[in-house]
Amino acid sequence: MTVLSYSRYVVEPENADDHVVRRAALITAVRAEVPGLGPTRVARVDERTWPDVWLWESRESVEAARAYAPTLPEAAAAFALLGEHRLEFADVVDEV
């Protein structure tokens, strides 16, 4: 079953451009090492608040990435810019 991971976090305005670059590097690194990551989307609600959605092929893909990601230097670099952070996972029940 497809899984959606939803993050909502804070990035200081002066770090916004760097965040986008580091996030892209993290996604590239994850895709190179763990199969199953589909489309991702990030948005900015206001100067500091960012929702970030990643679509995964399966719960197994999510778990493999969560186990592997902490070893990636790209993960450390990306997360270094985040303030408050919340992460949730949900099974996708319908796509139209």
C-alpha distance (Angstrom), angle and dihedral (degrees) to the residues before:
residue distance angle dihedral
M1 . . .
T2 3.80 . .
V3 3.80 115.0 .
L4 3.78 128.2 -155.1
S5 3.78 120.2 -152.4
Y6 3.77 114.5 -158.8
S7 3.79 123.2 -167.5
R8 3.76 127.9 -178.2
Y9 3.76 116.1 -171.2
V10 3.78 146.7 154.2
V11 3.79 124.4 -108.7
E12 3.78 120.0 177.9
P13 3.83 111.9 -118.3
E14 3.81 93.7 -117.1
N15 3.84 88.8 58.1
A16 3.83 97.1 47.7
D17 3.81 98.1 102.4
D18 3.80 92.7 43.2
H19 3.81 89.6 48.8
V20 3.80 92.2 56.1
V21 3.82 91.1 50.5
R22 3.82 93.8 46.5
R23 3.80 92.3 45.9
A24 3.82 90.5 53.3
A25 3.82 90.7 49.5
L26 3.81 90.0 51.0
I27 3.80 92.3 50.3
T28 3.81 91.0 49.4
A29 3.82 90.9 49.8
V30 3.81 93.1 47.8
R31 3.80 92.1 48.7
A32 3.81 90.3 50.2
E33 3.80 93.0 54.0
V34 3.81 107.6 27.9
P35 3.80 124.1 43.0
G36 3.78 120.8 -140.2
L37 3.79 107.7 54.1
G38 3.79 110.3 130.7
P39 3.79 129.5 177.2
T40 3.78 120.8 -16.9
R41 3.79 130.0 -162.9
V42 3.78 131.5 -169.6
A43 3.79 126.3 -173.6
R44 3.75 138.1 176.0
V45 3.82 119.1 -126.1
D46 3.79 95.0 -175.5
E47 3.81 136.8 -23.0
R48 3.80 93.1 -59.2
T49 3.83 110.2 18.0
W50 3.79 121.5 87.8
P51 3.83 128.5 179.3
D52 3.81 113.1 -159.1
V53 3.82 124.3 -169.6
W54 3.80 126.4 -168.4
L55 3.82 123.0 -176.2
W56 3.81 117.5 -147.1
E57 3.81 130.8 -166.8
S58 3.80 93.1 -132.0
R59 3.79 147.0 -12.0
E60 3.82 87.3 -101.0
S61 3.81 90.0 59.9
V62 3.80 90.3 51.1
E63 3.80 92.9 49.5
A64 3.81 92.5 47.2
A65 3.79 90.5 51.5
R66 3.80 93.0 46.4
A67 3.80 89.9 52.5
Y68 3.79 94.0 46.6
A69 3.82 103.6 36.0
P70 3.82 97.0 74.8
T71 3.81 88.6 64.5
L72 3.80 92.8 57.0
P73 3.80 118.1 97.0
E74 3.81 86.7 -149.9
A75 3.80 89.6 62.1
A76 3.79 92.6 52.5
A77 3.80 90.5 48.0
A78 3.80 93.7 48.5
F79 3.80 95.8 45.2
A80 3.81 92.1 46.8
L81 3.80 89.0 74.8
L82 3.80 96.4 50.1
G83 3.77 124.4 100.1
E84 3.78 120.1 -177.2
H85 3.79 108.2 9.4
R86 3.79 134.9 -172.6
L87 3.81 124.9 -179.0
E88 3.80 128.0 -170.0
F89 3.80 134.5 175.2
A90 3.79 126.8 -151.6
D91 3.78 136.2 178.5
V92 3.80 111.2 -119.7
V93 3.80 108.9 -123.8
D94 3.80 100.0 178.7
E95 3.79 139.9 13.5
V96 3.78 121.1 -172.5
